[in-house]
Amino acid sequence: MGESNIQDAVKQKYGEAAKRAATGGTACCGAGAELSGCDPITKDLYSDAEKAALPEKAVAASLGCGNPTALVKLQPGETVLDLGSGGGIDVILSAKRVGPTGKAYGLDMTDEMLALARENQKKAGAENVEFLKGAIENVPLPDNSVDVIISNCVINLSGDKDRVISEAFRVLKPGGRFAVSDVVLRGDVPADIRKGMELWVGCIAGALEENEYRQKLARAGFESVEVEPTRVYKVEEACEFLEAAGLDPESVGPEVEGKFISAFVRAVKPAAKSACCSPTCCA
């Protein structure tokens, strides 16, 4: 599937999910939703205290695989960017943490999600929030303008992950942090089985292999790269969906077990080098 086709498919799926959330439903994804409900991927990612402080529709629209606001310590006054911000749950949570002197941006390419996010922003009274329309492969912000980049199970959806990572590096300030939740693959899985599991795990997915993720971040210039598993998906959780996809869960189990995970992916843009102030430091 080409990059433009992937974007079209993602827009359609997430647009439909936003409409369901906007009308009081829950933003499940595609066939997996009808078969097995909105669990097991998106439930129990946020504490009761976090959910209580958010508009109901922001919680209902969450389609993530983790809680990126829990993996990075935000400081008052910082600027945060959420890549693929959806209904705005992580943006609103981040805005509370950076306070009135900080700023939280959400970037999404789906009109329905942007409309829902802005409605949720208004209900939450979040004045230090701005939602931008655009693709995560082309971030509409200046170089060196963001302290922290977060994302919640969205980078795996991109058809050009190198471009996404390059753009993240560009907009981060020196010393800025990359802290995302994403679906990650461990080891090799046959293509037909991988496709079925990816559709179940992330609506429409293209999970990077763990070491490949590390390599892409390092090539872009990031340092201190970490991939921390937060959940290992088990084949029995996806039985209904695999059967509907024409796969036998019992026979594919050994090919799948332990290989699809949700993970916190962290990295740091190197800090700016101090200017040379004497012959000694230049030497």
N, C-alpha and C positions, 0 to 999 in steps of 0.2 A: 504494500500500500504506500503510495507516494505521500510526501509531507502535506500537500494541500488536501488530499483525500482524508488523511488522518485528522487534520484540523476540522474539516467539514463533519466528520463522524463525531468528533468530540463535541463540537458545537451543538449538534443535534441531540446527543445523549444528555448533555448537561443542561441544555435549554429545556428539554422535557422534564428533567429532574427539578429545575427551578420552578417550573409551572406547577408541579405537584406540591412543592413546599409552599408556594405562594397561596395556594388554595386550601391550605390546612393539612395536606398530606405530608408524607416523608419522602425525601429525595433519594429514592432507591435507583439503581441503575439496571435497565435492560432486563434480559431474560433471567439473570440470576436473582433479581428482586422478586419476580413472580414465583420462582421456585423455592427460594429459601429465605425470603424476607430481607430486611435491610441488614440484619446480622449476617455473617459474623464479622464483617470487615469494619464497619463504622461504629459499632456500639461500644460504650464504656470508655471512650477516649478522653472525656472531660469530666472533671469532678462535679459533684452536685453543686458546690459553691460557684464554680465557673458558669454552669448552665443556668443557675438561678439568677445570675446577673446579666443574662443575655436575652434578647427577644426570642420568643419561641420559634419563630420562622428561621432565625439564624441557626439554631440548633438543628431544626428539621432539615435544613439544606446542607448540613455537613456531610461530605462524601470522602473524608480523609481516611488515612490508614494509621494516623498517629496524632499526637498533640504537639506540634512544633513549638508552641509557646512554653512548653514544659522543658525543652531541651536547651534553652539558651536564657541566660540571665539578662534581662533588659534593664537599662539604666534610665533614670529620668533625663529627658532632653534628647534621647537618641531618635534617629529616624529609621523606621523599619519598612521593608517592602515585602509583601506576600505575593509570590508568583502563583497565579491561578487562584484568586482569592474567593471564588464562588459566592456563597451567601454572606460572607464577611465575618464569620465567627472568629477566625484567628486574627483578623485585622482589629476588630473591636476589643478583643482580649489584650492585644499588644498595645493598643492606644491607651488603655487603662494603666498599663505598666510603665509606659514612657512618660505619662503625665501631660499636663497642658503645655509644657515647654517642648515636648517631643512631637513626632508626627508619624502616623502609620498610613502607608499607601497600600492599596489593593489593586492588583492588575489582573484583568480578566478579559477574554475576547468574546464572551457570550452575553448578548444584550439582556436576556432574561435574568441571568445571574447578577449582572450589574444593577438592574432595576430592583431586584430583591435585596441586594446588599445595601443600596442607598436607602431603601425603606427601613432596613434593620438599623442602619446608622442613625437615622432620624429617631427611631424608637428608643435607641440606647442613649441618645443625647451626646453622641461622640463627635465633638467639634474638631478634634485634631486628627481627622480621618479624611482621606481623599481616595476615591475609587477611579481608576484610569482604565480606559478601553485600549486593549492592545494584546499582542501575542508575547508570550514569554521569550520568544526568540528575538524580539526587537523591543527592548524595554524603553518606554518613552520618558526616560529621566537622564540627566547629565552624568558625565563621568564623575566618579568619586563623590557621590552625593548621598549615599546610604550607609548607615552603620551596621545594619543587620539585614540579611535576607532569610526569609522563612518560606516554606512551601509545604503543602500537605497532600502528598500522593498525586502530584501533578506533573513533575518532571518526567516521570515514566511514560506519560501520554504524548510527549513531544516526539516528532519525527526527526528532529535535529538537536540532539542533546548536547553536542559539542557547542553549538551556537548558544543554547540556553546558559551553559556554564560560562562561556566566554562573556556573555552579556552580564551575568551575575558578577563576574570578576571586574568588569568595566565600571559598573555603577557603585560598587563597594568602595568606601574610603580605604586608604591604607590602614591596615590593622582591623578592617571590618570582618564580620563573621558570617559565614554561610552555615545555616543550621536548619535542615529540612527533614521531614519525614517522607519516606518513599518506599515503594515496593522494590525489592532487590532479589536477584536470583543467585543461588549458590551452586556452582557447577553446571554441567550440561544436562539439558532435557530435550528429548525428541520434539521436533517442531510441532507436530499435531497435538501432542499432550501439552506442550508449553502454551499453545494458543488457547486451549480450553481452560487451563488454570488461570491464565492471565485475564481472560474475559471475566472469570469469576472474581478474582482478587481485586481488580481495579476498573471495572466498567469496560474500558478499552485500554489495554495496557501494553507496554513495551519495556518490561523491566530490564535494567542493565545487570549484567553479572557483577558480583561484588568487586572483584579485582579490576574489572574494566571501569567501574565507577571511580575507583581510586585513581586509576591512571588518567582518566579524563580530567579530573580535578587537578592533578599534579601538572599535566601538560598545559592547562590554562594558567598556571602560576600559583595555585593555592598551596599552602603549607599546612602541616598538622592535620592531615586528613584522617578521619575516623569513621568507621561504619559500625554502629552498635545495634545488634538485633534487638527488637522490641517485641516481636511476635513471630512464631514459626507457624505457617499454615499447614494444617494436617489434611490428608486426603479424605478422611471421613467427614470433614466439615463440608466438602464440596461434592459429596456423592451424587446428590440429585442433579446438580448442574453438569457434572461429568457424564452421567448417564444420558441426559438430554442432548448432550453434544456427541453422543454415539461412542463414548469411551467407557470401558469397564473399570470401575474404581479399583477392583481387586487386582487386576492385571497391571494397571498403571501405577499402583501405589508405590512400588519400589523406585519408580522413575521420578516421583514427585516428593515423597516424604522428606521433609527437612530442607527442601531446596527453594521454596518460595517464602520470603520473609518480609515483614515490615521492619524498617530500620531507621534510626536516627543517623543522618549523614552530616558530619561537621567538617568544616575546613576554615582556614583563616587566610585572608589576603595579607601578604607581608607588609609590615609597617614601613613607612617611608624612611629612607636612610637620612641621617642627619647630615647637614651640609658640612663640608670640610672647613675647619676654621683655622688650621695652622699647618705648617709643613710636617709636623709630627703625625697628625691624624691622616694626612694624605699618604704618608709613607706606610 
